[in-house]
Amino acid sequence: MTPAITLLKKKRIAHTILKYDHESNAPSYGLEAAEKLSLAPNAVFKTLVVSDEASKLAVALVPVNTKLSEKKLAKVLSVKKITMAPSDAVTASTGYLLGGVSPLGQKKRLVTVLHETALQHDVIYVSAGKRGLELEITPQHLISLTQAKAADITASAS
């Protein structure tokens, strides 16, 4: 059991745990999850941890078939610039390893921004805190647990 699953059970929030056989050489953990679980990629959200110029961390959740717009996210966070956080900082702050970072049950609660398309789904899928484990949860529950704000934070398709 991961901290994310423990949190959902403790708060008695409806969720479903989905398991799949993770392949360590998968080029994209999120797309692998969508494919192996036969889920629509636009309903599976990857958890990305970013760092601003003051090394303050934040979480961005975007569909696995999209790319994060660092510019748009920086604007939402009211900072000049963001970059992907170093893996050791991600693990230290969240307690999770890259590829299995859940937006829930993190060691330190980080500011969280959820891509606005999540609100178009009855349920979305996020990492349960381990590679090969996904959580099905309503966007509303995710927002209430993480205090996330919804915004357009993906790069436009070119």
N, C-alpha and C positions, 0 to 999 in steps of 0.2 A: 504494500500500500504506500502511495506517495503522499506528501503533504497536501497536494491539491485534492486528492480523493478524501483524505481525512477531514479537510476543511468542509467539503460538501456534505459528508456524512454528519459531521458535528452540527452544521447549520440546517440539516434536514432539507437540503435542496435537491430537487429531482434532477437526476443525471443518469447517463448510461456510459459504461466503460466499454470501449471497443479495443480489441487486441489484434495485432497483426505481427507477422514475422518480419522484423526489421532486418534489412541488409546493410551492413556497414559501408558498402561501396555505393549506396544510392546517391545520385548526384543532388537530389533535393529531398530532404526528409518529409517535408509537407506534401509534395506531389506524390511521394511514395505512399504516404498514409492515405491520401485521397484515392489513389489507384487500387491499392490492396484492399481497402474497405468499400470500394465501389461508391464513393461519395462524390458529389459535385465539387470540383476544386474551388468554386467561388464561395462554398459554405465551410471550407476547411481553412482555418486561420493560423498563420505561423506567428510565433512570438519572437519578436526581435528586440534586443536590448541595445539601446543607443546611449551615447555619451555626449554631453555638450562641452563647450570650451572650458567650463569650470570642472569638468569630469563628473558632473552630476548625471546619474543614470535615469533613464525612463524606458518604458515599454511601449512598443508599437505592435498592434495586431492587424495584419493585413491578409487578404485571401492568398493562398499559396500559389495561385496562378497570376499574381501581380507583383510589381516591384514597389518597394517603399520609396516615396519621394522625400529625401532628406530635407529638401528645401521647404516643402509643405509642412512636414512635421516640426521643423525648427520654428516656423511661424506659429503653429498651434501652441508650442511650448514657450513662445516668447523668448527665444534665444537666437543668437546670430547664426550658429552653425552646429550641426550634429554629425557624428560619425558612428559607425558600428562600435560598440563597446568591446574592449579586449576580453577574450574568453575567461581569463582568470578573474577579472572584475565581475563578469556575469555570474560565474559560479559562486564567488564570495558573497555577492549581494542576494542572489536568488536561491542558492542551495541546489541548483539544477545544473546539469551538464548541457553544453550546446547540442541542439538537435532534440533535446527533451525538456526545454524550458517551458514551464507552464505559467500562464498569467496568474494562477491561483496558488496560494500556499507558499509564497516566496518568503525568505528569511526577513527581508526588509520590504515593506510595501513601496513600490515605485509608482511614480505618476504614470498612468496608463492611458493610451489613446487607441481607440478601436475604430477601424475603418467603417465609415457610415453605412456601407452596404450590408453590414451585419444585421442592421435593423430591418432589412427586407426579408429575413429568414425567420421561421418559427424556431428553429434550433440551429446552432453552429457547432463546429468541432474545433477543439483546441487541444494542445498537448496535455496529457494527464501527469506529466512530470518525468516521463521516461520514454526513451525511443521505443516505438512499438505499442504505445498506449495512447489512445485519444479519448477525450471526454465529449459527450454530446450534452449541450447545455443551452438554455435559452439566452439570447443576447441580453435580455433584461436582468437575469440572474448574474451574468458575468459583469455587467455594468455595476450592479449594486454591490457585488463583492469586491470589486477592484476600484470603485469610484471612477471608472473610466469615462472619458468624454469621447463622443463620436465625432469624427471629422473626415474629410477627404484627404487622405495622406498617401495615396498611391500616385505613381508616375503615370502620365497619360500614355496610352499605347502609341508607339511611333510608327 
